[in-house]
Amino acid sequence: MAQSNHFDVIVIGSGPGGEGAAMGLTKAGLNVAVIEKESSVGGGCTHWGTIPSKALRHAVSRIIEFNSNPLFCHNNSSLHSTFSNILGHAKSVVDKQTRLRQGFYDRNHCTLIFGTARFNSSHTVEVTKQDGSVEEYSADRFVIATGSRPYQPNDVDFNHPRVYDSDSILRLKHDPRHIIIYGAGVIGCEYASIFRGLGVKTDLINTRDRLLAFLDNETSDALSYHFWNSGVIIRNDETYEKVEGTDDGVIVHLKSGKKMKADCILYANGRTGNTDKLNLEVVGLTPDSRGQVAVNGNYQTEVGHVYAVGDVIGYPSLASAAYDQGRFVAQAITTGEAQGYLIEDIPTGIYTIPEISSVGKTEQELTAAKVPYEVGRSSFKHLARAQIAGKDIGSLKILFHRETKEILGIHCFGERAAEIIHIGQAIMEQKGEANTIEYFVNTTFNYPTMAEAYRVAALNGLNRLF
């Protein structure tokens, strides 16, 4: 094997985890190659997941904003668009992101190899290029950052032109008048917002008893109410018996005996780690039933020279966390130990319309743990900035300890929630007396801003103490 085909580290996958690892390793002076099976870098996050779905959501929420503003839509003139039209906007964002990320690799002299990797010994991989040719590469260490893909049960025919998953929905050409979304997790709820916002009749089938049960109950209830109010039909506690594709649509037969019919279905129930084609057995690794591999605190698998980060190791399955994991695994490889670790309270941002974001504990968790907490609330409709922007739907809730006043959880529902949450998160992350709800009363915020919600909520909560 030619020496030029040998590297200190080979990273498989160029999503957030792989990129974070590759950048950390090249900056430390190691000779690094990244193998990417698609024709451009960025991974599922850039091409099928986070970036396109948020770009779609942004376009839809601007249309809704325009149509609900009396300044713009006089004479009954309203803006209309279709899913396939706004896909163009998403594509332009994806292209910008791809060019940006490609630049990182070029600038840091990181070798990019395009093709599909498969281990053929513990230290070598063969890469099948797009033209069918096969090259072999070797490395002292490997980082598996292959991400995940939508779960596809065997009894659903994803080759049928009316059956989509969250990847293939981005190639939707026709404009459905009616869609069934199966699975009401984060992805299902985000797409329900997008399609309903475009005026498509939307049925959301939830296999659980409430929407996004990991959220604070009030937030979950608020989302259910807004879906109901906008005309989304939610069916809780349902599972499919059979998904039947027809010439002009789909019929979903539910185990409860009900039937539902629509122009197409988006199946968005679960994801699987991309490990099945890596031939990991050769290295001595066996993924679990979800295609995920186990790692220790240094992101090292049970095989010492093989590491893994991102969706392929499971929780928290967030792009933000994968970047961090990539940085940490680079530290582990270069210094023998990861210097950093994921923070305990990772914020979640859910890009429904309206947006949801939370950090820390929920009311249910605190009640179950018998922690004496109090609640501070602020309603967006009372904030000057929200009134100016016409964004009066939403609220901020701060949970804090009755005695120490330490902030225990923050839950935000409404436009820009995922940005607003970081103000509270920054205080919550401080240790000791710096983390109390009184910070928000004693500091001076810009006025008018959405951040002022923290001052209002803090005063509201402190007024409840006796």
C-alpha positions as CSV (number, residue, x, y, z in Angstrom):
1,M,0.0,0.0,0.0
2,A,1.4,3.4,-0.9
3,Q,2.5,5.4,2.1
4,S,0.4,8.4,0.9
5,N,-2.7,6.2,1.6
6,H,-1.8,6.1,5.3
7,F,-3.1,8.6,7.8
8,D,-2.7,9.3,11.6
9,V,-6.6,9.4,11.8
10,I,-9.3,8.6,9.4
11,V,-12.7,10.2,10.2
12,I,-15.7,8.5,8.5
13,G,-18.5,11.1,7.9
14,S,-18.4,14.8,7.5
15,G,-21.4,15.9,9.5
16,P,-21.1,18.1,12.7
17,G,-19.3,15.3,14.6
18,G,-16.9,14.4,11.9
19,E,-16.1,18.0,11.1
20,G,-15.5,18.9,14.8
21,A,-13.2,15.9,15.1
22,A,-11.3,16.5,11.8
23,M,-10.8,20.2,12.6
24,G,-9.5,19.5,16.1
25,L,-7.1,16.8,14.8
26,T,-5.7,18.8,11.9
27,K,-5.2,21.9,14.0
28,A,-3.2,19.7,16.4
29,G,-0.9,18.8,13.5
30,L,-2.1,15.3,12.7
31,N,-2.4,13.9,9.2
32,V,-6.2,13.4,8.8
33,A,-8.5,12.1,6.1
34,V,-12.3,12.4,6.0
35,I,-14.3,9.9,4.1
36,E,-17.7,11.1,2.9
37,K,-20.2,8.9,1.0
38,E,-22.2,11.8,-0.5
39,S,-20.8,14.1,-3.2
40,S,-20.5,17.1,-0.8
41,V,-19.6,17.6,2.8
42,G,-22.0,18.5,5.7
43,G,-23.7,15.2,6.5
44,G,-27.4,14.7,7.2
45,C,-27.5,17.9,9.3
46,T,-26.7,20.1,6.4
47,H,-28.4,18.2,3.5
48,W,-31.5,16.5,4.9
49,G,-32.1,17.4,8.5
50,T,-31.5,20.5,10.6
51,I,-30.6,23.1,7.9
52,P,-33.3,22.4,5.2
53,S,-36.1,21.9,7.7
54,K,-35.3,25.1,9.5
55,A,-35.0,27.0,6.2
56,L,-38.5,25.6,5.2
57,R,-39.9,26.6,8.5
58,H,-38.5,30.1,8.2
59,A,-40.1,30.6,4.8
60,V,-43.5,29.3,6.0
61,S,-43.5,31.4,9.2
62,R,-42.7,34.6,7.1
63,I,-45.7,33.8,4.9
64,I,-48.0,33.3,7.9
65,E,-46.6,36.6,9.4
66,F,-47.4,38.5,6.1
67,N,-50.8,37.0,5.8
68,S,-51.8,37.8,9.4
69,N,-50.5,41.4,9.2
70,P,-53.3,43.9,8.4
71,L,-50.7,46.3,6.9
72,F,-49.8,43.9,4.1
73,C,-52.9,41.8,3.3
74,H,-55.6,44.4,2.5
75,N,-58.1,43.8,-0.3
76,N,-58.1,40.1,0.7
77,S,-54.7,39.7,-1.1
78,S,-52.7,37.0,0.6
79,L,-49.4,35.2,-0.1
80,H,-49.6,31.6,-1.2
81,S,-46.7,29.2,-1.8
82,T,-46.3,25.5,-2.1
83,F,-43.9,23.1,-0.5
84,S,-42.0,22.5,-3.8
85,N,-41.6,26.3,-4.3
86,I,-40.1,27.0,-0.9
87,L,-37.7,24.0,-1.3
88,G,-35.7,26.3,-3.6
89,H,-35.0,28.6,-0.6
90,A,-33.9,25.7,1.5
91,K,-31.6,24.5,-1.3
92,S,-29.9,27.9,-1.5
93,V,-29.1,27.8,2.2
94,V,-27.8,24.2,1.9
95,D,-25.5,25.3,-0.9
96,K,-24.1,28.2,1.1
97,Q,-23.5,25.9,4.1
98,T,-21.8,23.3,1.9
99,R,-19.4,25.9,0.4
100,L,-18.6,27.2,3.8
101,R,-17.8,23.8,5.3
102,Q,-15.8,22.7,2.2
103,G,-13.6,25.8,2.9
104,F,-12.8,24.6,6.4
105,Y,-11.3,21.3,5.0
106,D,-9.4,23.1,2.3
107,R,-8.0,25.7,4.6
108,N,-6.8,23.2,7.2
109,H,-5.2,20.8,4.6
110,C,-7.5,18.0,5.6
111,T,-7.7,15.2,2.9
112,L,-11.3,14.6,1.7
113,I,-12.1,11.3,0.1
114,F,-15.5,10.9,-1.5
115,G,-16.9,7.4,-1.4
116,T,-18.4,4.7,0.8
117,A,-16.1,3.3,3.5
118,R,-16.0,-0.3,4.7
119,F,-13.5,-1.9,7.1
120,N,-11.5,-4.8,5.6
121,S,-9.2,-5.2,8.6
122,S,-8.7,-3.5,12.0
123,H,-6.6,-0.7,10.5
124,T,-7.7,-0.5,6.9
125,V,-10.8,0.6,5.0
126,E,-11.7,0.2,1.4
127,V,-13.5,3.1,-0.2
128,T,-15.8,2.6,-3.1
129,K,-15.7,5.8,-5.2
130,Q,-18.7,7.1,-7.1
131,D,-17.3,5.8,-10.4
132,G,-17.1,2.2,-8.9
133,S,-13.4,2.1,-8.4
134,V,-12.1,0.9,-5.0
135,E,-9.2,2.4,-3.0
136,E,-7.6,1.2,0.2
137,Y,-6.6,3.5,3.0
138,S,-5.0,2.8,6.4
139,A,-4.8,4.7,9.7
140,D,-3.6,4.4,13.2
141,R,-6.9,5.5,14.6
142,F,-10.5,5.9,13.3
143,V,-13.4,8.1,14.3
144,I,-16.8,6.8,13.2
145,A,-19.1,9.8,12.6
146,T,-21.6,8.3,10.2
147,G,-24.7,9.7,11.8
148,S,-28.2,8.3,11.4
149,R,-31.0,7.9,8.9
150,P,-34.8,7.7,9.1
151,Y,-36.0,4.3,10.4
152,Q,-37.8,2.4,7.7
153,P,-39.9,-0.6,8.8
154,N,-39.9,-3.5,6.4
155,D,-43.7,-3.6,6.0
156,V,-43.9,0.0,4.6
157,D,-43.1,0.4,0.9
158,F,-40.8,3.4,0.7
159,N,-40.4,2.9,-3.0
160,H,-44.1,3.9,-3.5
161,P,-44.3,7.4,-5.0
162,R,-46.7,8.6,-2.2
163,V,-44.7,7.3,0.7
164,Y,-41.9,9.6,2.1
165,D,-39.5,9.7,5.0
166,S,-37.9,12.8,6.4
167,D,-35.0,12.6,3.8
168,S,-37.1,11.9,0.7
169,I,-39.7,14.5,1.6
170,L,-37.2,17.1,0.4
171,R,-37.6,15.7,-3.1
172,L,-41.4,16.2,-3.0
173,K,-42.5,17.4,-6.4
174,H,-46.3,17.3,-6.4
175,D,-48.2,19.6,-4.0
176,P,-50.4,17.5,-1.7
177,R,-53.7,18.9,-0.5
178,H,-53.7,16.4,2.3
179,I,-50.8,14.7,4.1
180,I,-50.6,12.2,6.9
181,I,-47.6,12.4,9.2
182,Y,-46.9,9.2,11.1
183,G,-44.9,9.8,14.2
184,A,-45.2,13.0,16.3
185,G,-41.7,13.3,17.6
186,V,-39.7,16.5,17.0
187,I,-39.4,15.9,13.2
188,G,-43.1,15.0,12.8
189,C,-44.2,18.0,14.7
190,E,-41.9,20.4,12.8
191,Y,-43.2,19.1,9.4
192,A,-46.8,19.3,10.7
193,S,-46.2,23.0,11.3
194,I,-44.6,23.5,7.9
195,F,-47.4,21.7,5.9
196,R,-50.2,23.2,7.9
197,G,-48.7,26.6,7.5
198,L,-48.8,26.2,3.8
199,G,-52.5,25.4,4.0
200,V,-52.1,21.6,3.5
201,K,-54.7,19.5,5.4
202,T,-52.5,17.7,8.0
203,D,-53.2,14.6,10.1
204,L,-50.6,13.8,12.7
205,I,-50.6,10.3,14.1
206,N,-48.9,10.1,17.5
207,T,-47.9,6.6,18.8
208,R,-47.8,8.0,22.3
209,D,-50.4,9.5,24.6
210,R,-49.2,13.1,24.4
211,L,-47.1,15.3,22.1
212,L,-43.4,15.4,22.9
213,A,-43.8,13.9,26.3
214,F,-40.2,14.8,27.4
215,L,-41.3,18.5,27.4
216,D,-42.8,20.3,30.4
217,N,-46.5,19.4,30.4
218,E,-47.7,22.9,29.9
219,T,-45.5,23.4,26.9
220,S,-46.6,20.2,25.4
221,D,-50.2,21.2,26.0
222,A,-49.6,24.6,24.4
223,L,-48.3,23.0,21.3
224,S,-51.3,20.6,21.1
225,Y,-53.6,23.6,21.5
226,H,-51.9,25.6,18.7
227,F,-51.9,22.6,16.4
228,W,-55.6,22.0,17.2
229,N,-56.3,25.8,16.7
230,S,-54.6,25.8,13.3
231,G,-56.5,22.8,12.1
232,V,-54.0,19.9,12.5
233,I,-55.8,16.7,13.4
234,I,-53.9,14.8,16.1
235,R,-54.6,11.2,16.8
236,N,-52.8,10.1,20.0
237,D,-52.1,6.5,21.0
238,E,-52.4,5.0,17.5
239,T,-50.1,2.6,15.6
240,Y,-50.5,1.4,12.0
241,E,-51.6,-2.0,11.0
242,K,-50.8,-1.4,7.4
243,V,-49.8,1.4,5.1
244,E,-51.4,0.9,1.7
245,G,-50.2,2.9,-1.3
246,T,-52.8,3.6,-4.0
247,D,-52.5,5.3,-7.4
248,D,-53.6,8.6,-6.1
249,G,-52.5,8.5,-2.4
250,V,-52.2,6.3,0.7
251,I,-54.6,4.6,3.1
252,V,-53.3,4.1,6.7
253,H,-55.1,1.2,8.5
254,L,-54.7,1.7,12.3
255,K,-54.6,-1.1,14.9
256,S,-57.6,0.6,16.6
257,G,-59.7,-0.3,13.5
258,K,-59.7,3.3,12.1
259,K,-58.7,4.1,8.5
260,M,-57.2,7.4,7.2
261,K,-56.7,8.5,3.6
262,A,-54.5,11.3,2.2
263,D,-52.5,12.3,-0.9
264,C,-49.3,11.1,0.7
265,I,-47.6,10.0,4.0
266,L,-44.5,11.3,5.7
267,Y,-43.2,8.4,7.9
268,A,-41.2,10.1,10.7
269,N,-41.1,7.5,13.5
270,G,-37.5,6.9,14.7
271,R,-34.0,6.9,13.3
272,T,-31.2,4.3,12.9
273,G,-27.5,4.6,13.2
274,N,-25.6,4.3,9.9
275,T,-23.3,1.4,10.8
276,D,-24.8,-1.5,8.8
277,K,-22.4,-1.1,5.8
278,L,-19.2,-0.4,7.7
279,N,-18.4,-4.1,8.3
280,L,-17.6,-3.4,11.9
281,E,-17.4,-7.1,12.8
282,V,-13.9,-7.1,11.2
283,V,-12.8,-4.6,13.8
284,G,-14.5,-6.4,16.6
285,L,-17.4,-4.1,17.2
286,T,-21.1,-5.1,17.3
287,P,-23.7,-2.2,17.0
288,D,-26.9,-2.5,19.0
289,S,-30.4,-3.0,17.4
290,R,-30.6,0.7,16.6
291,G,-27.3,0.6,14.8
292,Q,-25.5,2.5,17.6
293,V,-22.1,1.8,19.1
294,A,-21.2,2.2,22.8
295,V,-18.4,4.6,23.9
296,N,-16.6,5.7,27.1
297,G,-16.0,9.2,28.4
298,N,-13.3,9.6,25.8
299,Y,-15.6,8.6,23.0
300,Q,-13.6,5.4,22.6
301,T,-15.3,2.2,21.6
302,E,-14.4,-1.1,23.2
303,V,-11.8,-1.4,20.4
304,G,-9.1,1.0,21.6
305,H,-8.1,2.7,18.3
306,V,-11.7,3.2,17.1
307,Y,-13.7,6.2,18.4
308,A,-17.3,7.4,17.7
309,V,-19.3,10.6,18.0
310,G,-22.7,12.1,17.0
311,D,-26.0,10.3,16.3
312,V,-24.2,7.0,15.9
313,I,-23.6,6.9,19.7
314,G,-27.2,7.8,20.6
315,Y,-28.2,10.5,23.1
316,P,-28.5,13.4,22.7
317,S,-28.6,13.2,18.9
318,L,-28.2,16.9,18.4
319,A,-26.0,18.7,15.8
320,S,-24.9,21.1,18.6
321,A,-23.8,18.3,20.8
322,A,-22.1,16.4,17.9
323,Y,-19.8,19.4,17.2
324,D,-18.7,19.4,20.9
325,Q,-18.2,15.6,20.9
326,G,-16.0,16.0,17.8
327,R,-13.9,18.5,19.6
328,F,-13.6,16.3,22.7
329,V,-12.7,13.2,20.7
330,A,-9.9,15.2,19.0
331,Q,-8.6,16.1,22.5
332,A,-8.8,12.5,23.6
333,I,-6.8,11.3,20.6
334,T,-4.1,14.0,20.7
335,T,-3.7,14.2,24.5
336,G,-4.9,10.8,25.7
337,E,-8.0,12.4,27.5
338,A,-10.9,14.5,26.5
339,Q,-10.5,17.9,28.2
340,G,-14.2,18.8,27.9
341,Y,-17.5,17.1,28.3
342,L,-21.1,17.8,27.4
343,I,-22.8,20.1,29.8
344,E,-25.4,18.5,32.1
345,D,-28.3,20.7,30.9
346,I,-28.3,20.6,27.1
347,P,-30.9,23.0,25.7
348,T,-33.4,21.7,23.2
349,G,-34.7,23.8,20.4
350,I,-37.8,22.5,18.6
351,Y,-38.6,24.5,15.4
352,T,-42.4,24.1,15.3
353,I,-44.5,27.2,14.6
354,P,-44.4,28.6,17.3
355,E,-40.9,27.6,18.4
356,I,-40.2,25.7,21.6
357,S,-37.0,25.6,23.7
358,S,-36.2,24.4,27.2
359,V,-33.3,23.8,29.5
360,G,-33.1,22.1,32.8
361,K,-35.8,20.3,34.7
362,T,-39.6,20.1,34.0
363,E,-42.3,20.7,36.6
364,Q,-43.1,16.9,36.5
365,E,-39.5,16.0,37.3
366,L,-39.2,18.5,40.2
367,T,-42.5,17.4,41.7
368,A,-41.5,13.7,41.4
369,A,-38.1,14.5,43.1
370,K,-40.0,16.5,45.9
371,V,-37.9,19.6,45.2
372,P,-39.7,22.7,46.6
373,Y,-39.9,24.9,43.5
374,E,-41.8,28.0,42.5
375,V,-42.8,29.2,39.1
376,G,-42.2,32.7,37.5
377,R,-44.1,33.4,34.3
378,S,-44.3,36.0,31.7
379,S,-46.6,36.2,28.7
380,F,-45.3,37.5,25.4
381,K,-48.5,39.4,24.8
382,H,-47.6,41.8,27.6
383,L,-44.1,42.6,26.2
384,A,-43.7,45.8,24.2
385,R,-41.3,44.2,21.7
386,A,-43.7,41.3,21.1
387,Q,-46.6,43.7,20.5
388,I,-44.5,45.7,18.1
389,A,-43.5,42.6,16.1
390,G,-47.0,41.1,16.3
391,K,-45.6,38.0,18.0
392,D,-47.9,37.9,21.0
393,I,-48.2,34.1,21.1
394,G,-46.0,32.5,23.7
395,S,-44.6,32.7,27.2
396,L,-41.5,32.2,29.3
397,K,-41.6,30.1,32.5
398,I,-38.7,30.0,35.0
399,L,-38.7,27.2,37.7
400,F,-36.6,28.1,40.8
401,H,-35.9,26.7,44.2
402,R,-38.1,28.3,46.9
403,E,-35.3,28.6,49.5
404,T,-32.0,29.1,47.5
405,K,-33.7,30.8,44.5
406,E,-31.5,28.7,42.3
407,I,-32.8,28.4,38.7
408,L,-33.8,24.8,38.0
409,G,-35.5,24.9,34.6
410,I,-36.5,27.3,31.9
411,H,-39.3,26.7,29.3
412,C,-40.1,29.0,26.5
413,F,-42.8,28.8,23.8
414,G,-43.1,31.3,21.0
415,E,-41.2,33.1,18.2
416,R,-37.4,33.0,18.8
417,A,-37.7,30.7,21.8
418,A,-34.5,28.9,20.8
419,E,-32.6,32.2,21.0
420,I,-34.3,33.6,24.1
421,I,-33.5,30.4,26.1
422,H,-29.7,31.1,26.0
423,I,-30.0,34.2,28.2
424,G,-31.4,32.1,31.1
425,Q,-29.1,29.2,30.3
426,A,-26.0,31.5,30.7
427,I,-27.1,32.4,34.3
428,M,-28.2,28.8,35.1
429,E,-24.7,27.5,34.1
430,Q,-23.1,29.8,36.8
431,K,-22.2,28.1,40.0
432,G,-23.2,29.0,43.5
433,E,-24.9,32.3,44.3
434,A,-24.4,33.6,40.7
435,N,-27.2,31.3,39.7
436,T,-30.3,32.8,41.2
437,I,-33.5,34.2,39.8
438,E,-32.7,37.5,41.4
439,Y,-30.1,38.2,38.7
440,F,-33.0,39.0,36.3
441,V,-34.5,41.6,38.7
442,N,-31.2,43.2,39.5
443,T,-29.8,43.6,36.0
444,T,-31.0,46.2,33.5
445,F,-32.2,44.8,30.1
446,N,-32.5,46.7,26.8
447,Y,-36.1,48.0,26.3
448,P,-38.1,47.0,24.4
449,T,-36.7,43.4,23.9
450,M,-37.9,39.9,24.2
451,A,-35.2,39.4,26.9
452,E,-37.3,41.5,29.1
453,A,-39.5,38.4,29.6
454,Y,-36.9,37.2,32.1
455,R,-37.4,40.3,34.3
456,V,-41.1,40.0,34.2
457,A,-41.0,36.3,34.9
458,A,-38.5,36.7,37.8
459,L,-40.7,39.4,39.5
460,N,-43.8,37.2,39.0
461,G,-42.0,34.3,40.6
462,L,-40.5,36.2,43.6
463,N,-43.9,37.7,44.3
464,R,-45.2,34.1,44.9
465,L,-42.8,33.5,47.8
466,F,-44.1,34.0,51.3
